[in-house]
Amino acid sequence: ADKIVTAIEGFLASRADKIATATEGFLVSRADKIVVTAKGFSSPLGQI
């Protein structure tokens, strides 16, 4: 039973890590796009 519990915990941990990494990667790439888009906008004060 201990081995099964350990295996399940290991599986859940590795899966959670992958989801977290994927989410972080998505948010980072999205943030980069937003920053680039924002830089492209003209403001009354000129380029941001």
N, C-alpha and C positions, 0 to 999 in steps of 0.2 A: 504493500500500500504506500509506503514511503516513496518508493521509486516512481510510482504512478503520480503521486502528488508533486514530486520534484519535476517530473517530466512536464506535467501540466503547467506548473508555475514557470518553467523555463520557456515553454511554448508561448504562454501569454505574455511573458516579459519580452521575448524577441519580437512577437507580433506587435506589441504596444510600441516598441522602439521603432519598428518600421513605419508604423502609422505616424508617430511623432515626427520622425525624420522626413517623411513625405509631406506632412503638413507644414513643417518648418521650411522645407524647400519650396513649397507652393507659395507660402506667404512671403518668403524672401524674394522670389522671382516676381511676385505680384507687386511688392513694395518697390522694387527696382523700376518696374514699368510705370508705376504711378509717379515716382520721382522724375523719371525721364519725361513723362507727359507733362508734369507740372513745369519742368524747365522749359518746355516748348511753348508754354502760354506766354503771351505778352501781357504785361500789366501796365497801368498808367505810368509806373515808375521805370518802365523798360523791362528788359528780360529779367526773370527771377533767377 
